[in-house]
Amino acid sequence: MTKKEQAAQQSQQEQEEWLRRTPTPREGQVLGLCEQRVGGSRMKVRCMDGKNRICRIPGRLKRKLWVREGDTLLIEPWELGGDEKGDVVYKYKPIQVSYLKRKGLLKDMLEDEF
């Protein structure tokens, strides 16, 4: 096997690993799209349930999670004021977003974009 073939095989294995470990929304969680950074680790997020929320990055993830506009996120709405506020639980990588699209979880959000 040449080095190019080994590198291609390794990248294929990495992609499969990302797909296996892609977290899907559980009960009480929704998918969302970051629309605008507001500042102070807060952002406006358009969620799949049709609501716009002000979401924050919790302290345990502040230094690990860097979010930009247009990123797909896993959001956990607050128990009190859950229609308006929430926490960011996870940021999906582009390969994971394509996996979610194939599974049909991002269908509604894609129709709103175009």
N, C-alpha and C positions, 0 to 999 in steps of 0.2 A: 504494500500500500504506500502510495506517495504521501508527502506531507499535505498536499492540497486535499486529497481524499480524506485523510485523517481529520483535517480541520473542518471539512464539510460535514463529516459524520458527527463530530463533537458538537458543532453548532446545531445540528438536527436534534441531538439528544438534549441539549439545553432548552430548545424550544418546546420539546415534549414535556420536559420537567416543569416549565413555567405553566403549561396548559394543565397539567395534573394538579398543580398547587394554586390554581386560580380560585380565590374565594368568591362564592356566590352569595347574594343577599339572603340572610336568614330572616326569621320573624322579627319584625321591628326595624329592619334595615332597608334602605332603598339605594338605587344607583343614582348618581347625579353628575352634572357637567359644570365645571367651574366657569362662571361667566365673567366675574370681575374680582380682583383682589381689592380688599377694602383697607387693609393695614392692620397691624397688631395681630397677626396670625388669624385673621378673619377673611372671609370671602363670601360672595354671593354665588349660590349654587342653584341651578335649575334641576329639580329632582324628577324622577320618573313618575311619581304620583301626581304630577301637575302643579306642584307648589314650588315657590321660590323661597329659599331659606338662607339666613345668614349663618354660616357654619364656621366653626373654629377648629384649629388644630390643637388637640390636647397637649398638655405639657410634656407627657412622656414621648410624644412623637415630634415635638417642635424642631429639634435639631436633625432628625433623621428624614423627615418628610418635606420635600420641596415641591410646592404646587404652583403651576402656572395656569393662565387662562386657557381653556379648552381641554384640560385634563379630565379624565373620567375617574370618579371617586365613589367609594362606598361610604354612605352617610348613615348615621344612627341618630334619628330625631330625638330631641329631649322629651322626657315624660311630661313636663310642664312647659307649655309653649312650643310643642313639637311641630306645629304648623308653620312656625316662624324661625325656629332655631334648631341647630343640630351640631354633631361632632363628626369630624372626618375620621374614619376608621382605617381606610386603605386607599392607596393610589394605584390604579391599574397601569401596567406597562402597555405599549402599543400592541405587542403580540397577544396579551391577555384581552385587550379590547376587541381584537379581531375574533378571538375565541368566543367572547360574549355575544358578538354580532351573529356568529354562526349558530349559537345556541338559541338566538331569538330574544335575548334579554334586553337588548338595546334597540329593538325595532321602533318603539314609539319615539325615542329620543332622536333617531336618525330622520324620521319624517318631519320633525319640527325644525331641524337644521336647514333643510333645503326648501 
